[in-house]
Amino acid sequence: MLSQRYERGSTLITSNLPFQEWTEILGSERLTGALLDRLTHHVHILEMNGDSYRLKQSRRKRPPSSER
């Protein structure tokens, strides 16, 4: 799928894993290398660090521990 989109259209991928750990998910160093080569050619990488938006929302919804 990604090889068909290469240099033909935009693709957005999000992950909480650094590139070094993608091999653990994809299983093959060769496949991971080829995928990252295509993904990082003509790319803008936005690395975002901070508190989880979903975790912050769930904490707001939860009553304080004294009310339980």
C-alpha positions as CSV (number, residue, x, y, z in Angstrom):
1,M,0.0,0.0,0.0
2,L,2.7,2.5,1.0
3,S,4.8,1.6,-2.0
4,Q,1.9,2.5,-4.3
5,R,1.5,5.9,-2.6
6,Y,5.2,6.7,-2.7
7,E,5.6,10.1,-4.3
8,R,2.0,10.1,-5.5
9,G,0.1,11.3,-2.5
10,S,0.3,12.4,1.1
11,T,0.4,9.8,3.9
12,L,0.1,10.5,7.6
13,I,1.4,7.9,10.1
14,T,1.3,8.3,13.9
15,S,3.2,6.2,16.4
16,N,4.3,6.3,20.0
17,L,7.4,4.2,19.1
18,P,10.8,5.6,18.0
19,F,12.0,4.4,14.6
20,Q,14.5,2.0,16.2
21,E,11.6,-0.1,17.7
22,W,9.6,-0.4,14.4
23,T,11.5,-3.6,13.6
24,E,10.0,-5.3,16.6
25,I,6.5,-4.6,15.2
26,L,7.2,-5.2,11.5
27,G,9.5,-8.2,12.1
28,S,11.9,-7.8,9.3
29,E,14.9,-5.4,9.3
30,R,14.8,-5.3,5.5
31,L,11.1,-4.4,5.4
32,T,11.4,-1.8,8.1
33,G,14.4,-0.2,6.4
34,A,12.6,-0.1,3.0
35,L,9.5,1.4,4.7
36,L,11.4,4.0,6.6
37,D,13.4,4.9,3.5
38,R,10.2,5.7,1.6
39,L,8.5,7.4,4.6
40,T,11.4,9.7,5.4
41,H,12.1,10.8,1.8
42,H,10.6,14.3,1.4
43,V,9.2,14.3,4.9
44,H,8.4,16.5,7.8
45,I,8.7,14.7,11.1
46,L,6.9,16.2,14.0
47,E,8.0,14.8,17.3
48,M,5.7,15.7,20.1
49,N,6.4,15.2,23.8
50,G,4.0,15.9,26.6
51,D,1.1,14.6,28.6
52,S,-1.4,12.4,26.8
53,Y,-4.5,14.3,25.8
54,R,-6.7,11.3,26.4
55,L,-5.2,10.7,29.9
56,K,-5.9,14.4,30.8
57,Q,-9.5,14.0,29.6
58,S,-10.1,10.9,31.6
59,R,-8.7,12.5,34.8
60,R,-11.1,15.4,34.4
61,K,-14.1,13.0,34.1
62,R,-13.1,10.9,37.2
63,P,-14.4,12.1,40.6
64,P,-11.9,12.9,43.3
65,S,-10.9,9.8,45.4
66,S,-12.7,11.1,48.5
67,E,-16.1,10.9,46.6
68,R,-15.7,7.2,45.8
